[in-house]
């Protein structure tokens, strides 16, 4: 599990990150679902959980990086690094 602490200005940083992704054109490794996840974590904590896996240029290259690191997919990566939070 990653040890993460929220930055004082995390709400503003998170909203700016969401807006940047919301208005961007999809591009593997720049504006995709995994980069949104990682960029949001970084906005809140200052830590990019995917820093050592970037960049990737396609779905296949992203998947290969996860598999090489021992994860079946991004869900397995997230489960290994973040505690599960009950949605209720």
C-alpha positions in Angstrom: 0.0 0.0 0.0 1.1 3.5 -0.7 1.4 6.0 2.2 -0.4 9.1 0.9 -1.4 12.3 2.6 -3.7 14.9 1.1 -2.2 18.3 0.2 -3.7 21.4 1.7 -4.9 22.7 -1.7 -6.1 19.3 -3.0 -9.7 20.3 -3.8 -8.5 23.0 -6.2 -5.8 20.8 -7.7 -8.3 17.9 -8.2 -10.8 20.1 -9.9 -8.1 21.5 -12.3 -7.1 18.0 -13.1 -10.6 16.8 -13.8 -11.2 19.9 -16.0 -8.0 19.3 -17.9 -9.0 15.7 -18.6 -12.6 16.6 -19.3 -11.7 19.0 -22.1 -8.8 16.9 -23.6 -8.9 14.7 -26.6 -8.3 11.0 -25.8 -4.7 10.0 -26.2 -3.1 6.8 -24.8 -0.6 7.6 -22.0 -1.6 11.2 -21.9 -5.4 11.4 -21.5 -6.8 8.0 -20.9 -8.6 6.3 -18.0 -5.3 5.3 -16.3 -3.8 8.7 -16.6 -7.0 10.3 -15.2 -6.7 8.0 -12.2 -3.0 8.7 -11.7 -3.3 12.4 -12.3 -6.2 12.6 -9.8 -4.1 10.8 -7.1 -1.2 13.1 -7.8 -3.4 16.2 -7.6 -4.6 15.2 -4.2 -1.4 13.8 -2.8 1.5 15.0 -4.9 2.4 11.3 -5.7 2.0 9.9 -9.2 1.3 6.2 -8.7 2.1 5.4 -12.3 5.3 7.5 -12.6 7.5 4.4 -13.1 5.2 3.0 -15.8 4.8 6.1 -18.0 4.8 6.7 -20.9 2.8 4.3 -22.9 1.5 4.8 -26.4 -1.3 2.2 -26.8 -3.6 -0.1 -24.8 -1.2 -2.9 -25.6 1.9 -1.2 -24.3 0.0 -0.1 -21.1 -1.1 -3.7 -20.6 2.4 -5.1 -21.2 3.8 -2.7 -18.6 1.3 -3.8 -16.0 1.9 -7.5 -16.8 5.7 -7.1 -16.7 5.2 -5.5 -13.2 3.2 -8.5 -12.1 -0.3 -7.1 -12.4 -3.1 -8.6 -14.5 -4.6 -5.1 -15.1 -5.1 -1.7 -13.6 -7.7 -3.0 -11.2 -5.1 -5.4 -9.8 -2.6 -2.5 -9.6 -5.1 -0.4 -7.7 -5.9 -3.2 -5.3 -2.3 -3.7 -4.5 -1.5 -0.1 -3.9 -4.7 1.4 -2.4 -7.1 0.3 0.3 -10.6 -0.6 -0.8 -13.2 2.0 0.2 -16.8 0.8 0.6 -19.0 3.0 -1.7 -21.7 3.4 0.9 
